Amino acid sequence: MNHNLNKRWDIASKIPPEIDLELSSYSPVMRQLLYNRGITEEITAFNFLVTEGPMFDPLQMLGMDVAVRRLLAAIESGEKIVVYGDYDVDGVTATALMVQVLRAMGGIAQEYIPNRFEEGYGVNIEALDALAAEGVKVVLTVDCGIRSLAEAQHARDLGMDLIISDHHEPQNGSLPVAWAVICPKQAGDIYPEKNLSGVGLAFKIAEALLKTRPMAEVNLADWLDLVAVGTVADIVPLKGENRALVKAGLKLLNKRQRQGLHSLSAAAGMDAQRRLTARDIGFMIGPRLNAAGRMESALAAYHLLMAADEYEAGPLAQGLDNQNRQRQELTSKMQQDAEVMAQDAAADQILFAVNPEFNKGIVGLVAARLVETYYRPAVVGQREEEFTRASCRSIPEFHITHALDECASLLVHHGGHAMAAGFTVRNSDLPELERRLKEIAVRELGQRDLKPVLRADMEIPLLDLRPEILKEQEYLEPSGSDNPEVQFVTRGLKVVRSRPVGTENQHLRLTVTDGRLSFDCIAFRQGAWISHMPERVDLLYSYEKNVYMGRESLQLNVKDIKVSGEA
């Protein structure tokens, strides 16, 4: 299997003349960018670029009014509310937001985040028993619980009022029997935005609470920075209400009011003057918050988000930065081991790598790297004495959670989205599971020419890369899933200089010219080109401002390189 995958470039079709005319108040480049994002009318363009975007009434959501009434009753009577979260960024931000809002409204609230290594994902019976023993009567889940059917029944048997809020897919339409279930993906829910993140959903609960009982001193907008961080990190589509929430959240994030996030940005070496973007959340902030739950316990990330001053936040942020470095080293080593296993099965449509030595906090990252390397769905798991717990990552052509649903009879637990999922299986059932998933993958993918596709907005000469384009790109932010960052293609560039960078020479710095203009470039994870760098190249890249030690420069962030003239 080819390690250096040949990627297909898909350059958007040119804007039709009548739409070009309709959008004529914008620059030619901006018109093309808007058209590529499905925006064809002047008024839609204005709304997309200038307004925050749609915000819907949270009380439209199924189960919301019942949940709100119970939570307000608990606040009034002084009952303790436990917010039961998840250990990823989405879950931790949702937990912090919910605990803070409930406390601001006068409630007694405390967090419960399960330990990935000891308890695994989601609601578990031992945790419910422990909370019941403490006399807890009200438990609100965030970012988990929609598939916890047995656990919900157990909570009911304990006399506990369990409110489930989760953005994941329900299992074959079955819902847990709980006090209330809030999930826009459940049947019969008319809420327009189906793709909220876990923290987005927590924000809507907070909004419904404050709508039902307004409190002048509690300003819901104060938590939008957490919504932005969790939403971007969870890779939900950045369209509609999600985009509006992230757009507003980034404004707040850039005021740097939340000490924990400010300290974390500093620990990550990010310039205090620079404007933080969705990309910074995805590559800098998110991985560091995630490192806590992957390496040890997510509570460190939670305490950082709750920290009130820099004396508390500073050491926590430094600790997460250190854990992130360890996580990177471990990922790199595990990836090498997993690749050896995957290469044994090079002809398969789905890759499997299961090993007792693997760290189950990192398996998802390793699966993602395998997908990036081989463009096949990948399953990476840690085998324990009785069970194997695995993470799956996929490609657009293969809905991994649907595939797992077909194998549900073999699985202890499973759940996720189209592109990412997780499961627990008894070791005795693992060979049969592997056989069935491979069968499903052959059925779905066997006839396809699987090549990663890189999308570009347009071909452009270097001469047209004016600094104004950077300003225009900012209006299209936040970019992410379903609202991709702007990418260009320029062909026939001469390579003036190139050198490998990074601890293992895995990245590449180069300077290219069209004969008149030169640009510096960074190409992450493309260091292998250095041994056979052609004289002329075609580049697919994003155009960005690079801020280093307070100095600003314009650069091309290269996503793919092709020998000039080759397809």
C-alpha positions in Angstrom: 0.0 0.0 0.0 1.4 3.4 -1.0 2.6 5.2 2.1 2.8 8.6 0.2 -0.7 8.7 -1.0 -1.4 10.4 -4.3 -4.1 12.8 -3.5 -6.8 14.0 -6.0 -7.2 17.8 -6.3 -10.8 18.9 -6.7 -10.9 22.6 -7.8 -14.3 24.2 -7.5 -16.1 25.0 -10.7 -16.0 28.6 -11.8 -18.8 30.9 -10.6 -21.5 31.3 -13.3 -21.9 34.8 -14.8 -25.4 35.5 -13.3 -24.2 34.7 -9.8 -21.0 36.7 -10.4 -23.3 39.7 -11.2 -25.6 39.1 -8.2 -22.5 39.2 -5.9 -20.8 42.1 -7.7 -20.4 44.2 -4.6 -17.6 41.8 -3.5 -14.2 41.3 -5.0 -13.8 38.6 -7.7 -12.0 36.3 -5.3 -14.6 36.7 -2.6 -17.4 36.1 -5.1 -15.8 32.7 -6.0 -15.3 31.9 -2.3 -18.9 32.6 -1.5 -20.2 30.6 -4.4 -18.1 27.6 -3.4 -19.8 27.8 0.0 -23.3 27.6 -1.6 -24.0 31.3 -1.2 -25.5 32.7 -4.4 -27.6 35.8 -3.2 -26.5 39.2 -2.0 -28.7 39.0 1.2 -27.5 35.5 2.1 -23.9 36.7 1.6 -24.5 39.7 3.9 -26.0 37.5 6.6 -23.2 35.0 6.4 -20.4 37.5 6.5 -21.7 40.2 8.8 -24.4 38.9 11.2 -23.8 36.3 13.9 -26.2 33.8 12.3 -29.3 32.0 13.5 -30.0 31.3 17.2 -33.0 29.1 17.9 -35.4 28.9 20.9 -34.0 26.1 23.1 -37.5 25.4 24.5 -38.4 23.9 21.1 -36.2 21.0 21.9 -37.9 17.8 23.0 -37.6 17.2 26.7 -36.2 20.7 27.4 -39.1 22.0 29.4 -39.3 18.9 31.7 -35.5 19.1 32.3 -35.6 22.8 33.1 -38.5 22.5 35.5 -36.6 19.7 37.4 -33.3 21.7 37.5 -35.0 24.9 38.7 -36.8 22.9 41.4 -33.4 21.5 42.5 -31.9 24.9 42.6 -34.8 26.2 44.7 -34.8 23.4 47.2 -31.0 23.2 47.6 -30.6 19.7 46.2 -27.2 18.9 44.9 -27.0 18.6 41.0 -24.2 16.4 39.6 -23.1 17.3 36.1 -21.8 14.1 34.6 -19.5 14.8 31.6 -17.1 13.2 29.3 -13.3 13.3 29.3 -12.8 14.9 25.9 -12.7 18.7 25.2 -16.4 18.8 24.3 -17.4 17.0 27.5 -15.0 19.0 29.8 -16.1 22.4 28.4 -19.8 21.3 28.7 -19.2 20.2 32.3 -17.5 23.4 33.3 -20.2 25.6 31.6 -23.1 23.7 33.2 -21.5 23.7 36.7 -20.7 27.4 36.5 -24.2 28.4 35.2 -26.0 26.3 37.9 -23.9 27.9 40.6 -24.4 31.4 39.2 -28.2 30.7 39.4 -27.8 29.8 43.1 -27.7 26.0 42.7 -25.4 23.5 44.4 -23.6 21.8 41.5 -20.6 19.6 41.2 -18.8 17.8 38.4 -18.3 14.1 37.7 -16.0 13.2 34.9 -15.3 9.4 34.6 -11.7 8.3 34.3 -11.0 6.9 30.8 -8.7 4.2 32.1 -10.7 2.9 35.0 -14.3 3.6 34.0 -14.3 4.1 30.2 -16.7 6.3 28.2 -20.1 7.4 29.3 -22.4 6.8 32.3 -21.4 3.8 34.4 -23.3 1.9 37.1 -20.5 2.1 39.7 -20.4 5.9 39.4 -24.2 6.1 39.8 -24.0 3.8 42.9 -21.3 6.0 44.5 -23.3 9.2 43.8 -26.5 7.6 45.2 -24.6 6.7 48.3 -23.7 10.4 48.7 -27.4 11.2 48.6 -27.4 12.7 45.1 -30.9 12.7 43.5 -30.4 14.8 40.4 -27.8 13.9 37.7 -27.5 15.8 34.4 -25.3 14.2 31.7 -23.5 16.4 29.1 -22.0 14.9 25.9 -22.9 11.3 26.9 -25.8 9.0 28.0 -27.9 8.6 24.9 -26.9 5.0 24.5 -26.8 4.3 28.3 -30.1 2.3 28.4 -29.2 -0.1 31.2 -27.5 2.7 33.3 -30.6 4.9 33.0 -32.8 2.0 34.3 -30.3 1.6 37.1 -30.5 5.3 38.0 -34.3 4.9 38.1 -34.1 1.9 40.4 -31.9 4.0 42.7 -34.5 6.7 42.9 -32.3 9.1 41.0 -33.7 11.7 38.5 -31.4 11.4 35.5 -31.5 14.0 32.8 -29.6 13.1 29.7 -28.3 15.7 27.3 -26.2 14.2 24.4 -25.6 15.1 20.8 -24.7 11.6 19.6 -26.9 9.3 17.6 -29.4 7.2 19.6 -29.0 3.5 19.2 -31.4 2.2 16.5 -34.0 4.7 17.8 -34.1 3.3 21.3 -33.9 5.9 24.0 -33.0 5.5 27.7 -35.9 5.8 30.1 -34.8 8.9 32.0 -36.5 11.9 33.7 -35.8 13.8 30.5 -33.8 13.1 27.3 -32.5 16.2 25.4 -31.0 15.2 22.0 -31.8 17.0 18.8 -31.2 13.7 16.9 -34.0 11.8 18.6 -37.2 11.1 16.6 -39.8 13.7 16.9 -37.5 16.6 17.9 -38.3 19.7 15.8 -35.2 21.7 16.8 -33.7 23.1 13.6 -30.0 22.6 14.4 -29.3 18.9 14.5 -25.5 19.1 14.8 -24.9 20.9 18.0 -21.9 19.7 20.0 -22.2 18.5 23.6 -21.2 21.9 24.9 -23.5 23.6 22.4 -26.3 21.6 23.9 -25.3 22.5 27.4 -25.4 26.1 26.4 -28.9 25.7 25.1 -30.0 24.2 28.5 -28.4 27.1 30.2 -30.3 29.5 27.8 -33.6 27.7 28.5 -33.0 27.9 32.3 -32.3 31.7 32.1 -35.2 32.2 29.7 -37.6 30.5 32.1 -36.1 32.3 35.2 -34.2 35.4 34.0 -31.5 36.7 36.4 -30.1 40.2 35.6 -26.7 39.3 37.1 -26.2 36.2 35.0 -25.1 36.9 31.5 -25.2 33.8 29.3 -22.8 35.2 26.8 -20.0 34.9 29.4 -19.7 31.2 28.5 -19.5 31.4 24.7 -15.7 31.0 24.8 -16.2 27.5 26.2 -18.8 26.8 23.6 -16.4 27.8 20.8 -13.5 25.6 22.2 -15.7 22.5 22.6 -17.6 22.9 19.3 -14.4 23.3 17.2 -12.5 20.5 19.1 -15.4 18.1 18.5 -15.4 18.7 14.7 -19.1 19.2 14.3 -20.2 21.0 11.1 -19.5 24.8 11.4 -22.6 25.9 9.7 -25.9 27.4 11.0 -26.2 27.8 14.7 -22.8 26.1 15.4 -21.0 28.7 13.3 -23.0 31.5 15.0 -22.0 30.2 18.5 -18.3 29.7 17.5 -18.2 33.2 15.8 -19.5 34.8 19.0 -17.3 32.6 21.2 -14.1 33.5 19.3 -14.8 37.2 20.0 -15.0 36.4 23.7 -11.9 34.1 23.6 -9.9 37.0 22.1 -10.8 39.2 25.1 -8.8 36.6 27.1 -11.1 36.9 30.1 -11.1 33.2 31.1 -7.8 32.8 33.0 -7.5 29.1 32.3 -7.6 29.5 28.5 -5.4 32.5 28.6 -2.7 30.6 30.6 -3.0 27.6 28.3 -2.5 29.8 25.2 0.6 31.2 26.9 1.9 27.7 27.9 1.5 26.7 24.2 3.8 29.6 23.2 1.0 31.6 21.5 1.6 35.3 21.2 -0.7 37.2 23.6 -1.3 39.9 20.9 -2.3 37.5 18.2 -6.0 36.9 17.2 -7.0 33.4 18.1 -8.9 31.5 15.4 -10.9 28.2 15.1 -7.7 26.7 13.7 -5.8 27.7 17.0 -8.5 25.8 19.0 -8.2 22.8 16.7 -4.4 22.6 16.7 -3.2 24.3 19.9 -5.8 24.6 22.6 -7.9 21.5 22.0 -5.1 19.0 22.0 -3.7 20.3 25.2 -7.1 20.2 27.0 -7.5 16.7 25.6 -4.1 15.5 26.8 -5.3 15.4 30.4 -8.0 12.8 29.7 -5.7 10.9 27.3 -2.7 10.6 29.6 -4.2 10.6 33.2 -7.5 12.3 34.2 -9.6 14.9 32.5 -10.1 16.7 35.9 -6.9 18.7 35.3 -8.4 20.2 32.2 -11.7 20.8 34.1 -9.9 22.6 37.0 -8.0 24.7 34.5 -11.3 25.9 32.9 -12.7 26.6 36.4 -9.5 28.4 37.7 -10.1 31.9 38.9 -6.6 33.4 39.0 -3.2 32.9 37.3 -1.6 31.3 40.4 -4.0 28.4 40.1 -4.2 28.4 36.3 -0.5 28.8 35.5 0.8 25.4 36.9 -2.3 23.6 35.5 -1.7 25.0 32.0 2.0 24.1 32.2 1.1 20.5 33.3 -1.3 20.1 30.3 1.4 21.4 28.0 3.9 18.8 29.4 1.3 16.0 29.1 0.6 17.1 25.5 4.3 16.7 24.7 4.3 13.2 26.3 1.1 12.4 24.3 2.8 13.4 21.1 5.8 11.1 21.8 3.5 8.2 22.7 1.3 8.8 19.6 4.4 8.7 17.4 5.6 5.4 18.9 2.2 3.7 18.8 1.7 4.9 15.3 4.8 3.1 14.2 3.7 -0.1 15.9 0.2 0.2 14.5 1.6 0.7 11.0 3.5 -2.5 11.2 0.3 -4.3 12.0 -1.7 -2.5 9.3 0.9 -3.3 6.7 0.4 -7.0 7.3 -3.2 -6.4 6.1 -2.3 -4.0 3.3 -5.0 -5.3 1.0 -7.8 -4.9 3.4 -10.4 -2.1 3.1 -10.4 -1.5 6.9 -7.2 -1.5 9.0 -7.0 -3.2 12.4 -4.3 -2.8 15.1 -5.0 -4.2 18.5 -2.3 -4.6 21.1 -2.2 -5.0 25.0 0.6 -2.4 25.1 -1.4 0.4 23.5 -2.5 3.3 25.7 -6.3 3.5 25.3 -6.1 7.3 25.7 -4.2 7.6 22.4 -5.9 4.9 20.2 -8.2 7.4 18.6 -5.3 9.7 17.5 -3.4 6.7 16.1 -6.5 5.6 14.2 -6.7 9.1 12.8 -3.1 9.0 11.6 -3.6 5.6 10.0 -6.6 7.0 8.1 -4.4 10.0 7.0 -1.6 7.7 5.9 -3.6 5.0 4.1 -7.0 6.5 3.4 -8.8 3.5 4.8 -11.1 3.3 7.9 -9.0 2.2 10.9 -9.7 0.5 14.2 -7.0 0.8 16.9 -7.6 -0.8 20.3 -6.1 -1.9 23.6 -6.6 -5.5 24.5 -7.1 -6.1 28.2 -7.7 -9.4 30.1 -11.3 -9.8 29.1 -12.2 -6.9 26.9 -10.7 -4.9 24.0 -11.6 -1.1 23.9 -11.1 0.5 20.6 -11.4 3.8 18.7 -12.3 4.0 15.1 -11.8 6.7 12.5 -13.1 6.7 9.0 -13.3 8.3 5.6 -16.4 10.0 4.1 -17.2 6.9 2.0 -17.7 4.7 5.0 -20.1 5.4 8.0 -18.3 3.7 10.8 -21.1 3.9 13.4 -23.6 2.3 11.0 -21.0 -0.5 10.4 -20.8 -1.1 14.1 -24.6 -1.0 14.4 -24.6 -4.0 12.1 -22.3 -5.8 14.5 -24.2 -4.7 17.6 -24.9 -8.3 18.8 -21.1 -8.8 19.3 -20.5 -5.5 21.1 -20.7 -4.6 24.8 -20.9 -0.9 24.1 -20.5 1.2 21.0 -21.4 4.7 19.6 -20.2 7.7 17.7 -20.6 9.6 14.5 -20.1 8.8 10.7 -16.4 9.5 10.9 -15.4 8.6 14.5 -16.6 5.9 16.9 -15.6 3.7 19.8 -16.6 0.3 21.1 -15.9 -2.3 23.8 -15.9 -6.0 22.8 -15.2 -9.2 24.6 -11.9 -10.7 23.5 -13.6 -13.9 22.5 -15.8 -12.0 20.0 -13.0 -9.9 18.6 -12.0 -12.2 15.7 -15.6 -12.5 14.5 -16.0 -8.7 14.8 -12.9 -8.1 12.7 -14.2 -10.6 10.1 -17.6 -8.9 9.9 -16.3 -5.4 9.7 -13.9 -6.4 6.9 -16.9 -7.9 5.1 -18.9 -4.7 5.5 -15.9 -2.7 4.3 -15.5 -4.9 1.2 -19.2 -4.5 0.5 -19.1 -0.7 0.9 -15.6 0.1 -0.5 -14.5 -2.8 -2.6 -15.4 -1.2 -6.0 -14.2 2.3 -5.2 -10.9 3.9 -6.2 -10.0 5.2 -2.7 -7.9 8.3 -2.9 -8.1 11.3 -0.5 -9.6 14.3 -2.2 -8.2 17.8 -1.4 -10.6 20.6 -2.2 -9.4 23.9 -3.5 -11.4 27.1 -4.0 -9.6 28.3 -7.2 -6.4 28.4 -9.1 -4.6 31.8 -8.6 -1.3 33.3 -9.7 1.0 34.5 -6.9 0.5 38.1 -8.2 -3.2 37.9 -7.1 -2.4 36.9 -3.5 -3.0 40.4 -2.2 -3.0 41.0 1.6 -6.7 42.1 1.3 -7.6 38.4 0.7 -6.5 37.7 4.3 -9.1 40.2 5.5 -11.8 38.6 3.3 -10.9 35.2 4.6 -11.5 36.4 8.1 -15.1 37.2 7.2 -15.6 33.5 6.2 -14.3 32.3 9.6 -14.7 30.3 11.7 -13.8 27.6 9.3 -13.8 23.9 10.1 -16.0 20.9 9.3 -18.5 21.7 6.5 -17.2 25.3 6.2 -13.7 24.5 5.0 -10.8 26.9 5.2 -9.9 28.8 2.0 -7.4 26.9 -0.2 -5.8 27.9 -3.4 -3.8 26.1 -6.2 -0.8 27.8 -7.9 1.1 25.9 -10.6 4.6 26.0 -12.1 6.4 27.5 -9.2 10.2 27.3 -9.0 11.6 26.0 -5.7 14.3 28.4 -4.6 15.1 26.9 -1.2 13.9 23.9 0.8 15.0 22.4 4.1 13.5 19.9 6.6 12.3 21.2 10.0 10.9 19.6 13.2 12.4 17.3 15.7 12.4 14.4 13.3 12.7 16.5 10.1 9.1 15.6 9.4 8.1 19.1 8.2 9.4 21.2 5.3 10.2 24.8 4.9 10.5 26.1 1.3 10.6 29.3 -0.7 8.9 29.4 -4.1 8.8 32.0 -6.9 6.9 32.6 -10.1 9.9 34.7 -11.4 8.6 38.0 -10.0 7.2 37.2 -6.5 8.5 34.9 -3.9 6.7 33.3 -0.9 7.9 31.4 2.1 6.0 28.1 2.8 5.5 25.6 5.6 4.5 22.1 4.7 3.6 20.0 7.8 4.4 16.3 7.7 5.8 16.5 4.2 9.5 16.3 5.1 9.9 13.2 2.9 10.0 15.5 -0.2 13.4 16.8 0.7 15.2 13.8 -0.9 13.6 14.3 -4.3 12.4 17.9 -4.5 11.6 18.8 -8.1 12.7 22.0 -9.6 9.1 23.1 -10.3 6.1 22.3 -8.3 2.3 22.8 -8.2 1.1 23.7 -4.7 -2.3 23.4 -2.9 -2.2 25.7 0.1 -3.9 28.1 2.5 -2.7 31.7 2.5 -2.0 32.9 6.0 -0.3 35.4 8.3 2.5 34.0 10.3 3.2 35.6 13.6 6.6 34.6 15.1 8.2 36.4 18.1 6.0 39.4 17.4 7.0 39.6 13.7 4.3 39.2 11.1 4.9 37.7 7.6 2.7 36.2 4.9 3.2 32.6 4.1 1.7 29.6 2.2 0.7 26.7 4.4 1.1 23.9 1.9 -1.3 20.9 2.1 0.0 19.1 -0.9 2.8 19.2 -3.4 2.9 17.8 -7.0 5.6 17.7 -9.6 4.7 20.5 -12.0 2.9 19.2 -15.0 1.9 15.9 -13.5 -1.8 15.2 -13.1 
